[in-house]
Amino acid sequence: MDSGYPSLRPPAPAVPGVPPAPPPAQPVEDPFGRKPPKESPVRDLRKRIGSGLAAAVALIAKFFSSIKGVLLLLPKLKLLTTAGTAFVSVAAYSLFWGWPFAAGFVVLLFVHEMGHVIQLRREGIKASAPMFIPFLGAAIFSKSLGDNALAEARVGLAGPILGSLGAAAVAVVGALTGSSLLLALAYLGFLLNLFNLLPVVPLDGGRAMAAMSPVLWFLGFGGLVALELWRPNPILLIIVIFGGFETWRRWKERKSKSPEQAAYYRVSPRNRTLVGLVYIALIVALVAGMDASYVQSAGGHTSPTTSSPQRCASRTARSMSRLVSRVRIVCRLS
């Protein structure tokens, strides 16, 4: 019989051993009728940023834990940098000279730079391994070049000394085996070291001038500018620009007349004479080496069967023949 009231379902029977579900939580109303405070946007933003930073830190920690084996090899990456840049330089030079000549040229660059590294370590200064820069040679990096101008001169001249010995060894092997390729390589090695003896910073000759007479920096810089005007070359232009800035910077420091600068450039007459003698002897030896290793056929011209590096060296020799006579003048001026 219909009583006129909606029928109510009986509650579900309780399952033995299972506690009944708790009733849904009811929101607690403020007795004064105030609404519950809402979280401010700034606090919400801080929470989000904090969560993001925590996730980033966890990701970084996970990343470094996964590459900890690589981090242990970091001391060996210097060798990889030297080998990698050497390979890139060989590939770049091989486009013009071929692989054998390019590889030999990079080896001569390495020998030259190791002269600087060895002398820096003798001065008690840590130096980086050589890094090769295609068409600009190679470079090493250190915190300083010595405590005074005499030490800087020793470091500067050590590169051409060892580089000249390396080129001379190649020339001897080339003469004994009759290899015109090795003779051409030796010629270019002598030329490289002779160019580095130009008396302008940052070249090695400029380092020697720091102990002899810094005024000669301007003579060397003028020679670079004249050479660029005579035989325009983008690489030489880069050296001119860097040489100009470095010469001006060093000259301003020297003219500051501070006690540190005065002590740095204080060189005894005996040591100044010794540096000058080594400098002039290197120039004479390098010019003689270039003359002895100059490759040419009968009649003074390269034969048509000469390989590309030999043709390059011969063209370089013809273009530098005038420079050799000018170098002799520089020897007298020095």
C-alpha positions as CSV (number, residue, x, y, z in Angstrom):
1,M,0.0,0.0,0.0
2,D,1.3,3.4,-1.0
3,S,1.8,5.5,2.1
4,G,2.6,8.7,0.1
5,Y,6.2,9.0,1.3
6,P,9.2,8.1,-0.7
7,S,10.6,4.7,0.1
8,L,14.1,4.6,1.7
9,R,16.6,1.9,0.8
10,P,17.8,-0.2,3.7
11,P,21.5,0.3,4.5
12,A,23.9,-2.2,3.1
13,P,24.7,-5.0,5.4
14,A,28.1,-4.8,7.1
15,V,30.7,-7.2,6.0
16,P,32.1,-9.1,8.9
17,G,35.8,-8.2,9.6
18,V,35.8,-5.0,7.6
19,P,35.4,-1.7,9.4
20,P,32.7,0.6,8.1
21,A,33.8,3.5,5.9
22,P,34.1,6.8,7.7
23,P,31.5,9.4,6.9
24,P,32.6,12.1,4.5
25,A,34.3,15.0,6.2
26,Q,32.1,18.1,6.5
27,P,33.6,21.5,6.1
28,V,34.0,23.3,9.4
29,E,32.1,26.5,9.3
30,D,33.4,29.6,11.0
31,P,31.0,30.5,13.9
32,F,31.3,34.1,13.0
33,G,30.5,33.5,9.3
34,R,33.9,34.3,7.9
35,K,35.1,32.5,4.8
36,P,38.2,30.4,5.0
37,P,41.4,32.2,3.8
38,K,42.6,31.5,0.3
39,E,46.3,30.8,-0.5
40,S,47.9,33.9,-2.0
41,P,49.2,33.8,-5.6
42,V,52.7,34.8,-4.4
43,R,52.9,31.8,-2.0
44,D,51.6,29.5,-4.7
45,L,54.3,30.8,-7.1
46,R,57.0,30.2,-4.5
47,K,55.8,26.7,-4.1
48,R,55.9,26.1,-7.8
49,I,59.4,27.6,-8.1
50,G,60.7,25.6,-5.2
51,S,59.3,22.4,-6.7
52,G,60.9,23.2,-10.0
53,L,64.3,23.9,-8.4
54,A,64.1,20.7,-6.4
55,A,63.4,18.8,-9.6
56,A,66.3,20.6,-11.4
57,V,68.7,19.8,-8.6
58,A,67.7,16.2,-8.6
59,L,68.1,16.0,-12.4
60,I,71.6,17.6,-12.2
61,A,72.7,15.2,-9.5
62,K,71.4,12.3,-11.5
63,F,73.3,13.6,-14.6
64,F,76.6,14.0,-12.8
65,S,76.3,10.6,-11.2
66,S,75.8,9.1,-14.6
67,I,78.9,10.8,-16.1
68,K,81.2,10.5,-13.0
69,G,83.4,8.2,-15.1
70,V,83.9,10.9,-17.7
71,L,84.8,13.5,-15.0
72,L,87.6,11.2,-13.9
73,L,89.1,11.5,-17.4
74,L,89.1,15.4,-17.4
75,P,92.9,15.6,-16.8
76,K,93.4,13.6,-20.0
77,L,91.2,16.0,-22.1
78,K,94.2,18.3,-22.6
79,L,95.9,15.7,-24.7
80,L,92.7,15.1,-26.6
81,T,92.5,18.9,-27.3
82,T,96.0,19.0,-28.6
83,A,95.5,15.9,-30.8
84,G,92.1,17.1,-32.0
85,T,93.3,20.6,-33.0
86,A,96.4,19.0,-34.6
87,F,94.2,16.8,-36.7
88,V,92.0,19.7,-37.8
89,S,95.1,21.7,-38.8
90,V,96.5,18.8,-40.8
91,A,93.2,18.5,-42.6
92,A,93.2,22.2,-43.4
93,Y,96.8,22.4,-44.6
94,S,96.4,19.2,-46.6
95,L,93.9,21.0,-48.9
96,F,96.8,23.0,-50.2
97,W,99.9,20.9,-49.6
98,G,98.7,17.3,-49.3
99,W,98.7,15.0,-46.2
100,P,102.4,14.2,-45.8
101,F,103.6,17.8,-46.0
102,A,100.7,19.0,-43.8
103,A,101.5,16.5,-41.1
104,G,105.2,17.3,-41.1
105,F,104.4,21.0,-40.9
106,V,102.1,20.5,-37.8
107,V,104.9,18.4,-36.2
108,L,107.3,21.3,-36.7
109,L,104.8,23.7,-35.1
110,F,104.5,21.3,-32.2
111,V,108.3,21.2,-31.7
112,H,108.4,25.0,-31.8
113,E,105.7,25.3,-29.1
114,M,107.2,22.7,-26.9
115,G,110.3,24.9,-26.7
116,H,108.1,27.5,-25.0
117,V,106.5,24.9,-22.7
118,I,109.8,23.4,-21.6
119,Q,111.3,26.8,-20.7
120,L,108.1,27.9,-18.9
121,R,108.3,24.9,-16.7
122,R,112.0,25.6,-16.1
123,E,110.9,29.0,-14.9
124,G,108.5,27.4,-12.5
125,I,105.3,28.3,-14.5
126,K,102.6,25.9,-15.5
127,A,101.8,25.9,-19.2
128,S,99.1,24.3,-21.2
129,A,99.7,21.8,-24.0
130,P,99.9,23.3,-27.4
131,M,96.6,24.1,-29.2
132,F,96.7,24.4,-33.0
133,I,94.9,27.0,-35.0
134,P,94.6,26.4,-38.7
135,F,96.5,29.0,-40.8
136,L,97.6,30.9,-37.6
137,G,100.0,28.3,-36.2
138,A,99.7,27.2,-32.6
139,A,99.5,28.6,-29.1
140,I,100.1,27.8,-25.5
141,F,98.6,29.4,-22.5
142,S,100.1,30.3,-19.1
143,K,99.5,32.8,-16.3
144,S,102.7,34.7,-17.1
145,L,105.9,34.5,-19.1
146,G,108.2,34.9,-16.1
147,D,108.9,37.3,-13.3
148,N,110.9,39.7,-15.4
149,A,111.8,40.7,-19.0
150,L,114.8,38.4,-19.0
151,A,112.7,35.4,-18.2
152,E,110.2,36.5,-20.9
153,A,113.1,36.7,-23.4
154,R,114.2,33.2,-22.4
155,V,110.7,31.8,-22.9
156,G,110.3,33.7,-26.2
157,L,113.6,32.5,-27.7
158,A,113.2,28.9,-26.5
159,G,110.6,28.3,-29.2
160,P,112.7,29.3,-32.2
161,I,115.7,27.6,-30.8
162,L,114.0,24.2,-30.5
163,G,112.0,24.8,-33.7
164,S,115.2,25.6,-35.6
165,L,116.8,22.3,-34.4
166,G,113.7,20.4,-35.5
167,A,113.8,22.0,-39.0
168,A,117.6,21.3,-39.2
169,A,117.0,17.6,-38.4
170,V,114.4,17.5,-41.2
171,A,116.9,19.2,-43.5
172,V,119.6,16.7,-42.7
173,V,117.3,13.7,-43.3
174,G,116.1,15.3,-46.5
175,A,119.7,15.8,-47.7
176,L,120.8,12.3,-46.8
177,T,117.7,10.7,-48.5
178,G,117.5,13.1,-51.4
179,S,113.9,13.9,-50.5
180,S,112.9,17.3,-52.0
181,L,109.7,17.1,-49.9
182,L,111.6,17.0,-46.6
183,L,113.9,19.8,-47.8
184,A,110.9,21.9,-48.7
185,L,109.4,21.1,-45.3
186,A,112.7,22.1,-43.6
187,Y,112.7,25.4,-45.6
188,L,109.2,26.2,-44.4
189,G,110.2,25.4,-40.8
190,F,113.2,27.7,-41.0
191,L,110.9,30.4,-42.5
192,L,108.3,29.9,-39.7
193,N,110.9,30.4,-37.0
194,L,112.5,33.4,-38.8
195,F,109.1,35.1,-39.1
196,N,108.5,34.6,-35.3
197,L,111.7,36.5,-34.6
198,L,110.3,39.8,-35.9
199,P,110.8,42.2,-33.0
200,V,107.2,42.9,-32.2
201,V,104.9,41.4,-29.6
202,P,103.2,39.0,-29.4
203,L,105.8,37.3,-31.6
204,D,108.8,35.6,-30.1
205,G,111.2,38.3,-31.3
206,G,109.1,40.9,-29.4
207,R,109.6,38.8,-26.2
208,A,113.4,39.1,-26.8
209,M,113.1,42.8,-27.3
210,A,111.5,43.2,-23.9
211,A,115.0,42.4,-22.4
212,M,117.1,44.1,-25.1
213,S,115.2,47.3,-26.0
214,P,111.4,47.7,-26.0
215,V,111.8,50.6,-28.3
216,L,112.5,48.1,-31.1
217,W,108.8,47.0,-30.8
218,F,107.9,49.9,-32.9
219,L,110.5,49.0,-35.5
220,G,109.1,45.5,-35.7
221,F,105.5,46.7,-35.9
222,G,106.5,49.1,-38.7
223,G,108.1,46.1,-40.5
224,L,104.9,44.1,-40.2
225,V,102.8,47.0,-41.6
226,A,105.3,47.3,-44.5
227,L,105.1,43.6,-45.2
228,E,101.3,43.7,-45.2
229,L,101.3,46.6,-47.6
230,W,103.9,44.9,-49.8
231,R,102.2,41.4,-49.8
232,P,98.6,41.9,-48.5
233,N,97.5,38.8,-46.5
234,P,94.5,38.4,-44.2
235,I,96.4,36.3,-41.7
236,L,99.3,38.9,-41.6
237,L,96.6,41.6,-41.2
238,I,95.3,39.8,-38.0
239,I,98.8,39.7,-36.6
240,V,99.3,43.4,-37.4
241,I,96.1,44.3,-35.6
242,F,96.9,42.2,-32.5
243,G,100.5,43.4,-32.6
244,G,99.4,47.0,-32.7
245,F,97.2,46.6,-29.6
246,E,99.7,44.6,-27.7
247,T,102.6,47.0,-28.5
248,W,100.5,50.0,-27.3
249,R,99.4,48.2,-24.2
250,R,102.9,47.1,-23.2
251,W,104.3,50.5,-23.9
252,K,101.7,52.3,-21.8
253,E,102.4,49.9,-18.9
254,R,106.2,50.4,-19.2
255,K,105.7,54.2,-19.3
256,S,103.6,54.1,-16.1
257,K,106.9,54.3,-14.2
258,S,105.6,52.1,-11.4
259,P,108.1,50.2,-9.2
260,E,106.8,46.9,-10.5
261,Q,107.3,47.9,-14.2
262,A,110.8,49.3,-13.4
263,A,111.8,46.1,-11.7
264,Y,110.3,44.0,-14.5
265,Y,112.4,45.6,-17.3
266,R,115.6,45.9,-15.2
267,V,118.1,43.8,-17.1
268,S,121.9,43.9,-16.6
269,P,124.0,44.9,-19.6
270,R,125.6,41.4,-19.6
271,N,122.3,39.6,-19.9
272,R,121.1,42.1,-22.4
273,T,124.1,41.4,-24.6
274,L,123.6,37.7,-24.3
275,V,120.0,37.9,-25.4
276,G,121.1,40.1,-28.4
277,L,123.8,37.6,-29.4
278,V,121.4,34.6,-29.3
279,Y,118.8,36.7,-31.2
280,I,121.2,37.6,-34.0
281,A,122.8,34.1,-34.1
282,L,119.3,32.6,-34.6
283,I,118.6,35.0,-37.5
284,V,121.9,34.1,-39.2
285,A,121.4,30.4,-38.7
286,L,117.8,30.5,-40.0
287,V,118.8,32.4,-43.1
288,A,121.6,29.9,-43.7
289,G,119.2,27.0,-43.2
290,M,116.7,28.5,-45.7
291,D,119.5,29.0,-48.2
292,A,120.7,25.4,-47.8
293,S,117.3,23.8,-48.0
294,Y,116.0,25.8,-50.9
295,V,114.6,23.4,-53.5
296,Q,115.0,24.3,-57.2
297,S,115.8,22.5,-60.4
298,A,118.3,23.4,-63.1
299,G,117.7,26.8,-64.5
300,G,116.4,28.1,-61.2
301,H,112.8,27.0,-61.7
302,T,110.8,24.2,-60.2
303,S,110.3,21.2,-62.5
304,P,106.8,20.5,-63.8
305,T,106.8,17.1,-62.0
306,T,107.3,18.7,-58.6
307,S,104.6,17.8,-56.1
308,S,102.2,20.5,-54.8
309,P,104.0,21.1,-51.5
310,Q,107.3,21.5,-53.3
311,R,105.8,23.9,-55.7
312,C,104.4,25.8,-52.8
313,A,107.7,26.0,-51.0
314,S,109.4,27.1,-54.2
315,R,107.0,29.9,-54.8
316,T,107.5,30.8,-51.1
317,A,111.2,30.8,-51.6
318,R,111.0,33.1,-54.7
319,S,108.7,35.5,-52.9
320,M,110.9,35.5,-49.8
321,S,114.2,35.9,-51.6
322,R,113.9,39.7,-51.3
323,L,112.9,39.3,-47.6
324,V,116.1,37.4,-46.9
325,S,118.2,40.4,-48.0
326,R,116.1,42.6,-45.8
327,V,116.7,40.3,-42.9
328,R,120.4,40.7,-43.3
329,I,119.8,44.5,-42.9
330,V,117.8,43.8,-39.8
331,C,120.7,41.8,-38.4
332,R,123.0,44.8,-38.8
333,L,120.5,47.1,-37.2
334,S,120.1,44.8,-34.3
